[in-house]
Amino acid sequence: MRYSQDTMNSRSLIHRATATLPANGRWQRPIARPFSHIHPPRLRWNMTGKVLAILAKLFSGYTVRWIDCQPDMCQRVYFANHTSHLDAVVLWSALPPEVRCLTRPVAAKDYWERGRLRRHLAESFNALLIDRKNIKVHQSPVDQMLRAIGDTGSLIVFPDGGRNTDEEMSKFKSGLYYLAKKRPDLELVPVHMDNLNRVLPRGEFLPIPLLSCISFGAPIWLEAGEPKLDFLNRAREAVRRLKDA
């Protein structure tokens, strides 16, 4: 079902307004703060990040489509298909600057901490590095993500886990479901990235300049009582539909 923009905006406001009930049991209007006052220290804009965003645009040659969705500084989780190590950088760079500086791509710690250059690049695009091998109950990746964004930041995640080598996406892992369950106020924005696997093929270090396309779709939310598998299949289908939209 395709909702109108007014309908989606209404749903967005409802989800944001009803996400958290204060301890006193009364709803409170959020305090408006100037944009310059809400930048987390680690997300402040820097020159290296600007250069990296320009290079990502140059090498990927991407075009951006916003389908039933518009750029917004509200807290979001952008979830996309994963085909290349460049996905996180390119998707981050495709966001408008004012949104980009509040958004942290989630990336694999074992890859981006391998060597000084990769570590520096990860810092430049505000990557949130997650240890995929040493996961502890009291230090779950989902809890790390939520602590990192606080009440102002957004995330970029790749729910299919590892990179796909063909056109078919892998089944989504459960992290997106638990993010939505713990923070129902977050807008979940599907993103489809086309042709990025050819820009940086598996096993290659240097990108090959090509044309690619990044499509942002209408936000979704976890519905009340929706089973985990049903939600993950619905989220995966939201990404897949963008390819043909």
C-alpha positions in Angstrom: 0.0 0.0 0.0 1.4 3.4 -0.9 0.6 6.2 1.6 0.4 9.9 0.6 3.0 12.3 1.9 0.5 13.9 4.3 -0.3 10.4 5.7 3.3 9.5 6.2 4.0 12.9 7.9 1.1 12.3 10.3 2.4 8.8 11.1 5.8 10.3 11.7 4.5 12.9 14.1 2.5 10.3 16.0 5.4 7.9 16.4 7.7 10.7 17.5 5.1 12.1 20.0 4.2 8.7 21.6 7.6 7.1 21.8 8.4 7.8 25.4 6.2 8.4 28.4 7.8 10.5 31.2 8.0 9.1 34.7 5.3 11.5 35.9 2.9 10.0 33.4 2.3 13.3 31.5 3.3 14.0 28.0 5.7 16.8 27.5 6.4 19.0 24.5 10.0 18.6 23.3 12.2 21.6 23.9 13.3 23.3 20.7 17.0 23.8 20.5 19.1 25.5 17.8 20.7 23.1 15.4 24.2 24.3 16.3 23.6 23.1 19.9 22.8 19.5 19.2 25.9 18.3 17.5 27.4 15.4 19.4 31.2 16.1 19.8 32.2 13.0 17.7 29.9 14.0 14.9 31.2 17.5 14.3 32.0 18.3 10.7 35.7 18.2 9.6 37.6 18.9 6.5 38.6 15.3 5.9 35.0 14.2 6.0 34.1 16.9 3.4 36.9 15.6 1.1 35.8 12.0 1.6 32.2 12.9 0.7 33.4 14.6 -2.6 35.6 11.6 -3.5 32.8 9.1 -2.8 30.6 11.1 -5.2 33.3 11.3 -7.8 34.1 7.6 -7.8 30.6 6.2 -7.5 29.0 8.8 -9.8 25.8 8.3 -7.8 22.4 9.9 -8.4 20.0 10.2 -5.5 16.2 9.6 -5.6 13.9 10.4 -2.7 10.7 8.3 -3.3 7.7 9.2 -1.0 10.4 10.5 1.5 12.3 13.7 2.0 15.6 14.5 3.8 14.9 15.2 7.5 17.0 15.9 10.6 14.7 13.7 12.8 16.3 10.6 14.2 16.3 7.8 11.6 17.7 4.4 10.8 18.6 4.2 7.1 18.8 0.5 6.3 20.2 -0.7 2.9 21.3 -3.6 0.9 25.0 -4.4 1.2 27.3 -5.2 -1.8 30.5 -3.3 -1.3 32.9 -1.9 1.4 32.1 1.5 -0.1 28.4 1.3 0.7 28.7 3.0 4.1 30.8 5.8 2.8 28.7 6.4 -0.3 25.4 6.3 1.5 26.7 8.7 4.2 28.0 11.1 1.6 24.7 11.0 -0.3 22.9 12.6 2.6 22.5 16.4 2.8 25.4 18.0 4.9 23.1 19.0 7.8 21.8 15.4 8.0 25.1 13.8 7.3 26.8 15.3 10.3 24.2 13.7 12.6 24.4 10.3 11.0 26.7 7.4 11.9 27.2 4.5 9.5 27.6 1.2 11.4 30.6 -0.7 10.0 32.7 -3.8 10.8 35.4 -3.2 13.4 37.6 -6.0 12.1 37.7 -4.4 8.6 38.0 -0.7 9.3 40.6 -1.0 12.1 42.9 -3.0 9.9 45.6 -0.5 9.2 46.1 3.3 9.9 44.5 4.4 6.6 41.3 2.5 7.2 41.1 3.7 10.8 41.5 7.3 9.7 38.9 7.0 7.0 36.4 5.4 9.5 36.9 8.4 11.8 36.4 10.8 8.8 32.9 9.5 8.0 31.9 9.1 11.7 31.7 5.3 11.5 30.4 3.4 14.5 32.6 0.3 14.5 31.0 -2.8 15.8 32.9 -6.0 16.8 31.1 -8.8 15.0 33.2 -11.6 16.6 33.3 -10.7 20.3 29.7 -10.0 21.1 28.7 -10.0 24.8 25.3 -10.0 26.4 25.9 -6.9 28.4 27.5 -5.1 25.4 25.2 -6.0 22.5 25.6 -4.2 19.1 22.0 -2.8 19.4 22.7 -1.2 22.8 26.0 0.2 21.4 24.1 1.8 18.5 21.4 3.3 20.7 24.0 4.8 23.1 26.0 6.2 20.3 23.1 8.2 18.7 21.5 9.4 22.0 18.5 11.6 21.4 19.8 13.4 18.3 21.7 11.1 16.0 20.8 8.7 13.2 22.2 5.4 11.9 23.1 3.7 8.7 22.8 -0.1 8.9 23.0 -3.0 6.5 20.6 -5.7 7.9 21.7 -8.4 5.5 25.1 -8.6 7.2 27.8 -9.6 4.8 28.1 -8.3 1.3 26.0 -9.9 -1.4 27.8 -11.0 -4.5 24.6 -11.3 -6.6 21.4 -9.3 -7.2 19.4 -11.1 -4.5 19.6 -9.8 -0.9 20.3 -12.1 1.9 17.7 -12.5 4.7 17.8 -9.6 7.1 19.3 -10.2 10.5 17.4 -9.4 13.7 19.3 -6.2 14.7 16.9 -3.9 12.8 14.0 -5.5 14.6 15.5 -4.9 18.0 16.4 -1.3 17.1 12.8 -0.7 16.2 11.5 -2.5 19.3 13.7 -0.5 21.7 13.3 2.8 20.0 9.8 2.9 18.3 10.2 6.6 17.7 13.0 6.1 15.1 11.9 6.4 11.5 13.2 3.4 9.5 14.0 4.5 6.0 14.7 1.8 3.4 17.5 2.5 0.9 18.5 0.6 -2.3 22.0 1.0 -3.6 22.5 -0.1 -7.2 25.8 -0.8 -9.0 28.1 -0.2 -5.9 29.4 -3.8 -6.1 31.0 -2.9 -9.5 32.6 0.3 -8.2 34.7 -1.7 -5.6 34.5 -5.4 -6.5 35.3 -8.0 -3.8 39.1 -8.4 -3.3 39.9 -5.0 -4.8 41.4 -2.0 -2.9 41.0 0.9 -5.3 37.5 1.9 -6.6 36.6 1.9 -10.3 34.7 5.1 -11.3 31.2 4.1 -12.5 27.6 5.3 -12.3 25.3 4.2 -9.5 22.0 5.0 -8.0 20.8 5.5 -4.4 17.1 5.3 -3.7 15.5 6.4 -0.4 12.0 5.1 0.3 9.0 5.9 2.6 9.7 5.3 6.3 8.3 2.2 8.0 7.8 1.3 11.7 7.4 -1.8 13.7 3.7 -2.4 14.1 2.2 -3.3 17.4 2.5 -7.0 18.0 4.2 -7.7 14.6 6.3 -10.9 14.7 10.0 -10.5 14.2 10.1 -12.5 11.0 7.2 -10.7 9.4 8.8 -7.3 10.2 12.2 -8.4 8.7 10.5 -9.7 5.6 8.5 -6.5 5.2 11.6 -4.4 5.7 13.6 -6.4 3.1 10.7 -6.1 0.6 10.7 -2.3 1.1 14.3 -2.2 0.0 13.8 -4.6 -2.9 10.8 -2.6 -4.3 13.0 0.5 -4.6 15.0 -1.1 -7.3 12.1 -1.1 -9.7 10.4 2.1 -8.4 
